[in-house]
Amino acid sequence: MGARPRNRRKDATHKFTTHLAECYGVIFVGDVSSAKLVKTKMAKSVLYAGWHQLKTQLKYKDITQ
C-alpha cells in the first residue's frame, strides 16, 4: 500500500526545502496571498501548493528572512 497523499506532499516539501537549505544560505519569502491567487486561472495549483507548509519548513530549517 502506498503512502497517503498528505504524507507524500510532506515528504516532497521536506526534500525540497532541504535541497534549498543546502544550496542557499538565505531565502527571502514574499507575502503570498493564497486567497487572492485562488481567483486566478491557477486556482487548483495554488490550493495544492501548500504555501504555509513550505514556509513553515523553511522557517524550521532557519534559512528564511
Biopython code that builds the backbone (N, CA, C, O; Angstrom):
import numpy as np
from Bio.PDB.StructureBuilder import StructureBuilder

atoms = [
    (1, "MET", "N", (0.843, -1.185, 0.000)),
    (1, "MET", "CA", (0.000, 0.000, 0.000)),
    (1, "MET", "C", (0.883, 1.241, 0.000)),
    (1, "MET", "O", (1.836, 1.329, 0.774)),
    (2, "GLY", "N", (0.570, 2.191, -0.859)),
    (2, "GLY", "CA", (1.369, 3.403, -0.985)),
    (2, "GLY", "C", (1.100, 4.405, 0.126)),
    (2, "GLY", "O", (0.148, 4.269, 0.894)),
    (3, "ALA", "N", (1.941, 5.388, 0.192)),
    (3, "ALA", "CA", (1.781, 6.430, 1.199)),
    (3, "ALA", "C", (0.572, 7.295, 0.869)),
    (3, "ALA", "O", (0.201, 7.455, -0.294)),
    (4, "ARG", "N", (-0.018, 7.834, 1.886)),
    (4, "ARG", "CA", (-1.160, 8.727, 1.686)),
    (4, "ARG", "C", (-0.692, 10.002, 1.002)),
    (4, "ARG", "O", (0.456, 10.411, 1.170)),
    (5, "PRO", "N", (-1.577, 10.635, 0.230)),
    (5, "PRO", "CA", (-1.177, 11.867, -0.476)),
    (5, "PRO", "C", (-0.621, 12.942, 0.454)),
    (5, "PRO", "O", (0.339, 13.629, 0.106)),
    (6, "ARG", "N", (-1.224, 13.089, 1.640)),
    (6, "ARG", "CA", (-0.739, 14.103, 2.577)),
    (6, "ARG", "C", (0.704, 13.813, 2.981)),
    (6, "ARG", "O", (1.528, 14.725, 3.051)),
    (7, "ASN", "N", (1.004, 12.551, 3.243)),
    (7, "ASN", "CA", (2.367, 12.185, 3.629)),
    (7, "ASN", "C", (3.342, 12.352, 2.477)),
    (7, "ASN", "O", (4.494, 12.730, 2.688)),
    (8, "ARG", "N", (2.888, 12.073, 1.256)),
    (8, "ARG", "CA", (3.757, 12.272, 0.085)),
    (8, "ARG", "C", (4.064, 13.754, -0.100)),
    (8, "ARG", "O", (5.196, 14.115, -0.422)),
    (9, "ARG", "N", (3.060, 14.620, 0.101)),
    (9, "ARG", "CA", (3.294, 16.074, -0.018)),
    (9, "ARG", "C", (4.270, 16.548, 1.052)),
    (9, "ARG", "O", (5.175, 17.330, 0.763)),
    (10, "LYS", "N", (4.091, 16.080, 2.290)),
    (10, "LYS", "CA", (5.000, 16.473, 3.371)),
    (10, "LYS", "C", (6.424, 16.023, 3.069)),
    (10, "LYS", "O", (7.376, 16.771, 3.292)),
    (11, "ASP", "N", (6.569, 14.813, 2.566)),
    (11, "ASP", "CA", (7.895, 14.286, 2.233)),
    (11, "ASP", "C", (8.529, 15.093, 1.109)),
    (11, "ASP", "O", (9.710, 15.435, 1.175)),
    (12, "ALA", "N", (7.745, 15.397, 0.074)),
    (12, "ALA", "CA", (8.261, 16.181, -1.049)),
    (12, "ALA", "C", (8.673, 17.585, -0.589)),
    (12, "ALA", "O", (9.712, 18.098, -1.005)),
    (13, "THR", "N", (7.862, 18.196, 0.262)),
    (13, "THR", "CA", (8.192, 19.528, 0.785)),
    (13, "THR", "C", (9.464, 19.467, 1.618)),
    (13, "THR", "O", (10.320, 20.345, 1.513)),
    (14, "HIS", "N", (9.588, 18.447, 2.436)),
    (14, "HIS", "CA", (10.781, 18.295, 3.266)),
    (14, "HIS", "C", (12.037, 18.147, 2.397)),
    (14, "HIS", "O", (13.055, 18.785, 2.664)),
    (15, "LYS", "N", (11.963, 17.317, 1.371)),
    (15, "LYS", "CA", (13.116, 17.111, 0.490)),
    (15, "LYS", "C", (13.460, 18.389, -0.277)),
    (15, "LYS", "O", (14.633, 18.723, -0.439)),
    (16, "PHE", "N", (12.433, 19.102, -0.749)),
    (16, "PHE", "CA", (12.649, 20.340, -1.499)),
    (16, "PHE", "C", (13.298, 21.399, -0.617)),
    (16, "PHE", "O", (14.264, 22.040, -1.030)),
    (17, "THR", "N", (12.774, 21.588, 0.600)),
    (17, "THR", "CA", (13.330, 22.616, 1.478)),
    (17, "THR", "C", (14.734, 22.227, 1.965)),
    (17, "THR", "O", (15.571, 23.101, 2.192)),
    (18, "THR", "N", (14.991, 20.944, 2.122)),
    (18, "THR", "CA", (16.340, 20.507, 2.487)),
    (18, "THR", "C", (17.314, 20.840, 1.367)),
    (18, "THR", "O", (18.427, 21.300, 1.619)),
    (19, "HIS", "N", (16.892, 20.606, 0.135)),
    (19, "HIS", "CA", (17.728, 20.949, -1.023)),
    (19, "HIS", "C", (18.001, 22.453, -1.055)),
    (19, "HIS", "O", (19.136, 22.873, -1.281)),
    (20, "LEU", "N", (16.966, 23.264, -0.829)),
    (20, "LEU", "CA", (17.153, 24.717, -0.810)),
    (20, "LEU", "C", (18.123, 25.131, 0.296)),
    (20, "LEU", "O", (18.985, 25.986, 0.093)),
    (21, "ALA", "N", (17.972, 24.514, 1.463)),
    (21, "ALA", "CA", (18.838, 24.850, 2.597)),
    (21, "ALA", "C", (20.294, 24.513, 2.311)),
    (21, "ALA", "O", (21.198, 25.224, 2.749)),
    (22, "GLU", "N", (20.520, 23.432, 1.577)),
    (22, "GLU", "CA", (21.886, 23.030, 1.259)),
    (22, "GLU", "C", (22.507, 23.919, 0.181)),
    (22, "GLU", "O", (23.717, 24.144, 0.180)),
    (23, "CYS", "N", (21.682, 24.421, -0.733)),
    (23, "CYS", "CA", (22.195, 25.202, -1.866)),
    (23, "CYS", "C", (22.323, 26.698, -1.577)),
    (23, "CYS", "O", (23.180, 27.370, -2.152)),
    (24, "TYR", "N", (21.477, 27.220, -0.693)),
    (24, "TYR", "CA", (21.432, 28.665, -0.456)),
    (24, "TYR", "C", (21.556, 28.961, 1.025)),
    (24, "TYR", "O", (21.075, 28.200, 1.865)),
    (25, "GLY", "N", (22.198, 30.062, 1.335)),
    (25, "GLY", "CA", (22.362, 30.450, 2.725)),
    (25, "GLY", "C", (21.144, 31.131, 3.305)),
    (25, "GLY", "O", (20.791, 30.907, 4.463)),
    (26, "VAL", "N", (20.498, 31.966, 2.500)),
    (26, "VAL", "CA", (19.330, 32.717, 2.954)),
    (26, "VAL", "C", (18.293, 32.708, 1.849)),
    (26, "VAL", "O", (18.626, 32.828, 0.670)),
    (27, "ILE", "N", (17.038, 32.567, 2.234)),
    (27, "ILE", "CA", (15.928, 32.622, 1.278)),
    (27, "ILE", "C", (14.943, 33.661, 1.772)),
    (27, "ILE", "O", (14.554, 33.648, 2.940)),
    (28, "PHE", "N", (14.538, 34.556, 0.893)),
    (28, "PHE", "CA", (13.539, 35.564, 1.217)),
    (28, "PHE", "C", (12.207, 35.123, 0.655)),
    (28, "PHE", "O", (12.078, 34.868, -0.543)),
    (29, "VAL", "N", (11.213, 35.034, 1.529)),
    (29, "VAL", "CA", (9.873, 34.618, 1.119)),
    (29, "VAL", "C", (8.966, 35.827, 1.173)),
    (29, "VAL", "O", (8.812, 36.458, 2.219)),
    (30, "GLY", "N", (8.365, 36.147, 0.035)),
    (30, "GLY", "CA", (7.444, 37.274, -0.018)),
    (30, "GLY", "C", (6.101, 36.936, 0.589)),
    (30, "GLY", "O", (5.866, 35.811, 1.029)),
    (31, "ASP", "N", (5.228, 37.918, 0.609)),
    (31, "ASP", "CA", (3.888, 37.730, 1.145)),
    (31, "ASP", "C", (3.026, 37.063, 0.076)),
    (31, "ASP", "O", (2.635, 37.698, -0.903)),
    (32, "VAL", "N", (2.738, 35.801, 0.270)),
    (32, "VAL", "CA", (1.928, 35.047, -0.686)),
    (32, "VAL", "C", (0.501, 35.009, -0.170)),
    (32, "VAL", "O", (0.233, 34.448, 0.892)),
    (33, "SER", "N", (-0.406, 35.601, -0.916)),
    (33, "SER", "CA", (-1.810, 35.618, -0.536)),
    (33, "SER", "C", (-2.560, 34.564, -1.339)),
    (33, "SER", "O", (-2.978, 34.812, -2.470)),
    (34, "SER", "N", (-2.724, 33.399, -0.752)),
    (34, "SER", "CA", (-3.415, 32.312, -1.440)),
    (34, "SER", "C", (-4.853, 32.678, -1.759)),
    (34, "SER", "O", (-5.385, 32.261, -2.788)),
    (35, "ALA", "N", (-5.485, 33.449, -0.892)),
    (35, "ALA", "CA", (-6.881, 33.823, -1.109)),
    (35, "ALA", "C", (-7.042, 34.629, -2.398)),
    (35, "ALA", "O", (-8.033, 34.465, -3.110)),
    (36, "LYS", "N", (-6.083, 35.490, -2.700)),
    (36, "LYS", "CA", (-6.161, 36.286, -3.930)),
    (36, "LYS", "C", (-5.785, 35.452, -5.158)),
    (36, "LYS", "O", (-6.362, 35.627, -6.232)),
    (37, "LEU", "N", (-4.822, 34.550, -4.997)),
    (37, "LEU", "CA", (-4.387, 33.733, -6.122)),
    (37, "LEU", "C", (-5.428, 32.695, -6.524)),
    (37, "LEU", "O", (-5.442, 32.239, -7.667)),
    (38, "VAL", "N", (-6.292, 32.324, -5.598)),
    (38, "VAL", "CA", (-7.329, 31.332, -5.889)),
    (38, "VAL", "C", (-8.287, 31.849, -6.960)),
    (38, "VAL", "O", (-8.904, 31.060, -7.675)),
    (39, "LYS", "N", (-8.409, 33.145, -7.072)),
    (39, "LYS", "CA", (-9.343, 33.745, -8.030)),
    (39, "LYS", "C", (-8.772, 33.807, -9.445)),
    (39, "LYS", "O", (-9.418, 34.335, -10.350)),
    (40, "THR", "N", (-7.578, 33.275, -9.640)),
    (40, "THR", "CA", (-6.951, 33.285, -10.957)),
    (40, "THR", "C", (-7.147, 31.934, -11.649)),
    (40, "THR", "O", (-7.763, 31.023, -11.096)),
    (41, "LYS", "N", (-6.612, 31.822, -12.867)),
    (41, "LYS", "CA", (-6.711, 30.572, -13.623)),
    (41, "LYS", "C", (-5.937, 29.440, -12.952)),
    (41, "LYS", "O", (-6.212, 28.266, -13.196)),
    (42, "MET", "N", (-4.982, 29.792, -12.118)),
    (42, "MET", "CA", (-4.134, 28.785, -11.488)),
    (42, "MET", "C", (-4.660, 28.366, -10.117)),
    (42, "MET", "O", (-3.876, 27.954, -9.261)),
    (43, "ALA", "N", (-5.956, 28.463, -9.894)),
    (43, "ALA", "CA", (-6.542, 28.212, -8.575)),
    (43, "ALA", "C", (-6.203, 26.823, -8.040)),
    (43, "ALA", "O", (-5.813, 26.689, -6.880)),
    (44, "LYS", "N", (-6.343, 25.813, -8.852)),
    (44, "LYS", "CA", (-6.082, 24.450, -8.386)),
    (44, "LYS", "C", (-4.618, 24.295, -7.974)),
    (44, "LYS", "O", (-4.322, 23.675, -6.953)),
    (45, "SER", "N", (-3.721, 24.845, -8.750)),
    (45, "SER", "CA", (-2.297, 24.764, -8.432)),
    (45, "SER", "C", (-1.984, 25.501, -7.139)),
    (45, "SER", "O", (-1.166, 25.041, -6.341)),
    (46, "VAL", "N", (-2.629, 26.638, -6.930)),
    (46, "VAL", "CA", (-2.386, 27.433, -5.728)),
    (46, "VAL", "C", (-2.870, 26.684, -4.496)),
    (46, "VAL", "O", (-2.176, 26.639, -3.481)),
    (47, "LEU", "N", (-4.041, 26.104, -4.582)),
    (47, "LEU", "CA", (-4.570, 25.384, -3.434)),
    (47, "LEU", "C", (-3.734, 24.154, -3.108)),
    (47, "LEU", "O", (-3.591, 23.789, -1.941)),
    (48, "TYR", "N", (-3.191, 23.523, -4.119)),
    (48, "TYR", "CA", (-2.419, 22.308, -3.927)),
    (48, "TYR", "C", (-0.999, 22.594, -3.435)),
    (48, "TYR", "O", (-0.357, 21.721, -2.849)),
    (49, "ALA", "N", (-0.516, 23.792, -3.666)),
    (49, "ALA", "CA", (0.884, 24.110, -3.403)),
    (49, "ALA", "C", (1.280, 24.009, -1.934)),
    (49, "ALA", "O", (2.411, 23.620, -1.642)),
    (50, "GLY", "N", (0.412, 24.337, -1.021)),
    (50, "GLY", "CA", (0.749, 24.249, 0.393)),
    (50, "GLY", "C", (1.778, 25.283, 0.814)),
    (50, "GLY", "O", (2.820, 24.939, 1.371)),
    (51, "TRP", "N", (1.485, 26.545, 0.548)),
    (51, "TRP", "CA", (2.429, 27.619, 0.859)),
    (51, "TRP", "C", (2.793, 27.651, 2.330)),
    (51, "TRP", "O", (3.955, 27.850, 2.684)),
    (52, "HIS", "N", (1.806, 27.456, 3.185)),
    (52, "HIS", "CA", (2.066, 27.527, 4.625)),
    (52, "HIS", "C", (3.059, 26.444, 5.040)),
    (52, "HIS", "O", (3.980, 26.703, 5.815)),
    (53, "GLN", "N", (2.872, 25.253, 4.530)),
    (53, "GLN", "CA", (3.769, 24.152, 4.869)),
    (53, "GLN", "C", (5.191, 24.439, 4.382)),
    (53, "GLN", "O", (6.163, 24.158, 5.083)),
    (54, "LEU", "N", (5.302, 24.996, 3.190)),
    (54, "LEU", "CA", (6.616, 25.329, 2.649)),
    (54, "LEU", "C", (7.305, 26.379, 3.516)),
    (54, "LEU", "O", (8.475, 26.232, 3.868)),
    (55, "LYS", "N", (6.573, 27.438, 3.858)),
    (55, "LYS", "CA", (7.147, 28.495, 4.699)),
    (55, "LYS", "C", (7.516, 27.959, 6.083)),
    (55, "LYS", "O", (8.540, 28.346, 6.645)),
    (56, "THR", "N", (6.689, 27.077, 6.628)),
    (56, "THR", "CA", (6.969, 26.503, 7.942)),
    (56, "THR", "C", (8.240, 25.666, 7.911)),
    (56, "THR", "O", (9.063, 25.756, 8.822)),
    (57, "GLN", "N", (8.406, 24.863, 6.882)),
    (57, "GLN", "CA", (9.614, 24.036, 6.757)),
    (57, "GLN", "C", (10.862, 24.910, 6.622)),
    (57, "GLN", "O", (11.885, 24.643, 7.253)),
    (58, "LEU", "N", (10.770, 25.954, 5.798)),
    (58, "LEU", "CA", (11.925, 26.843, 5.637)),
    (58, "LEU", "C", (12.264, 27.553, 6.961)),
    (58, "LEU", "O", (13.434, 27.724, 7.304)),
    (59, "LYS", "N", (11.237, 27.954, 7.680)),
    (59, "LYS", "CA", (11.466, 28.621, 8.962)),
    (59, "LYS", "C", (12.103, 27.639, 9.946)),
    (59, "LYS", "O", (13.006, 28.006, 10.698)),
    (60, "TYR", "N", (11.637, 26.403, 9.939)),
    (60, "TYR", "CA", (12.186, 25.362, 10.818)),
    (60, "TYR", "C", (13.667, 25.133, 10.523)),
    (60, "TYR", "O", (14.468, 24.925, 11.435)),
    (61, "LYS", "N", (14.014, 25.173, 9.258)),
    (61, "LYS", "CA", (15.409, 24.966, 8.869)),
    (61, "LYS", "C", (16.220, 26.242, 9.014)),
    (61, "LYS", "O", (17.423, 26.256, 8.752)),
    (62, "ASP", "N", (15.553, 27.320, 9.433)),
    (62, "ASP", "CA", (16.178, 28.589, 9.802)),
    (62, "ASP", "C", (16.994, 29.213, 8.670)),
    (62, "ASP", "O", (18.134, 29.633, 8.871)),
    (63, "ILE", "N", (16.394, 29.268, 7.475)),
    (63, "ILE", "CA", (17.098, 29.905, 6.364)),
    (63, "ILE", "C", (16.291, 31.019, 5.738)),
    (63, "ILE", "O", (16.689, 31.563, 4.708)),
    (64, "THR", "N", (15.146, 31.376, 6.344)),
    (64, "THR", "CA", (14.328, 32.441, 5.763)),
    (64, "THR", "C", (14.590, 33.760, 6.467)),
    (64, "THR", "O", (15.050, 33.805, 7.608)),
    (65, "GLN", "N", (14.290, 34.810, 5.763)),
    (65, "GLN", "CA", (14.402, 36.165, 6.323)),
    (65, "GLN", "C", (13.066, 36.856, 6.195)),
    (65, "GLN", "O", (12.927, 38.010, 6.602)),
]
sb = StructureBuilder()
sb.init_structure("model")
sb.init_model(0)
sb.init_chain("A")
sb.init_seg("    ")
for serial, (resi, resn, name, xyz) in enumerate(atoms, 1):
    if name == "N":
        sb.init_residue(resn, " ", resi, " ")
    sb.init_atom(name, np.array(xyz, "f"), 0.0, 1.0, " ", f" {name:<3s}", serial, name[0])
structure = sb.get_structure()
